[in-house]
Amino acid sequence: MSYDDPHRNGHILSIKSADLQRDTFIFVRTSQGAKLFMGVNQKFTPVSSATIHRWLDFMRVQTSAPPEEFFLCPVTVYTSGIMSYGVDPCGAVIEPDSTEILAPGNYGWCDDREGRVGGPLEMMHYVRERRYTLEARMTAACEKSDGVFIPDVLSPAAKSEVLARDRHRCRFTGAECDNVAWIIPPEAAFDTQNSFTEPHRWDKSPFLVAANAITMQSQLRFHFHNNHFAVDVDDDYRILVLRAMGDAQELLPTHLPSCAQQDASVDYFLSLHCRHTLNLMLLGGDIKEVYPNSVIMAAMDELGVAYHGSDNENPEMAPLDDERWQTEIGQAILTQVLKNRIDRSLDEFEGADEQEESSPPSDSDDSPEEEVWEESLASVQSSSHTATNPTVHFGWSTYATEYPVVKITNPLSFGWDLDPDDAWTSTDIEVLQ
């Protein structure tokens, strides 16, 4: 998979996955099909199986529980419904301690070396996805009901102590600098803790210390507090970049300068920041977070393809030139509707063929010449129904599909009221490949 085309994954990307430009995905199996458990953009931070295992152990809420054994395995992702997917193993399992960098693509969480994709039932209880950046938490906490913003800043004495400790040099780049910032803003610190105490009752005083602040170039503060990058203290102070940072990214080395390492008091807060960043940036991002079943059903109802039972067995389907079909959810629904109707028609034709074989031959074999058009299920793009492009365009992603190419026949049998000038005029249907 090319880094320049990170969306050719065989599945539609959620807002989170698209925003982070993820190119590597780990799926688990649930009772409702495959679910995206985590993803990463390896253009910025290459990872191995060993790294994934270490991070997940580091990210767990209940550290007293033993780590859950699992194996990664390359998988093929296939569509199993509207905004729903399944996965099948398509390669050898990868050992947990492998340090080989993973190739960008799709992987499954396997419970054993046999490559059976399962689910981290225990891990999903212990690893908690974070929803907000430290910057967002700090801003929300510092805004009073009257809208006045109270900056979350260090005292002058604490700032002087930090500058003296860091020798007036940026902790990340080593450049001369007099800007000081929190590692974990105290007003946002609650979100980094595995605590069930109510936020307003939580004691933030342990974070009001100089060890929780560092000298930092001003261009980096926004990105650091928005969890765009972090420091993996346990990996030789490796700097992890989790999303694009523009020109500021050029300032960062691969690891902290040696003069900024081995400070245990600061390491503690850097580790807390790193754990929050990993939980925020790696976990979640499944497409069902954008399109839960309730949203899908509402869209189907609006488009006239939802089944409501015997009282409304034949709802009026929206015209194919309706712009709602061109939305991401509309395209997914149309593709599935077409597939379902073709499947039903194929079943009917197969039944008719069996009945014909058991019936006496007809005296007349005359039949009108048929005009047949080839149409790929993956290229239903507009009301013209012209099959010229074997891809599907879904907003954030454009990906190749492997639906069978079919001969579309008798469009009225699909429940569509087509224009007389429409191309589909044949009266049969046949799978071509």
Protein Blocks (a to p, Z undefined) as FASTA:
>chain_A
ZZklmmlnopacdfklmmnopabdcddddfebcadfbdcdfklmccdfklmmmmmmmmpm
blmbccddddddddddddfbehiacdddfbdcddfklcbdcdeddddddfbfnopacddf
klmmmpccdfbdfklmmmmmmpcfkopacdddddfklmmmmmmmnoopafklopacfbdc
dfbdfklmmmmpccfbdfklpcfklmmcfklgccddfklmmmmmnopaccdfknooiacd
fbdebjmlmmpcfbdcfklgoilklmmmmmmmmmmmmmmmmgghifklmmgfklmmmmmm
mnopacebjklmbccdddfklmklmpmklmmmmmmmmmmmmmmmmmmmmmmmmmmmmpcc
dfbfcdcddddddddfklcfbfnopafbfcdcehjaccddfbdcdddehkllnopacdfk
bmblcfbdcdfZZ
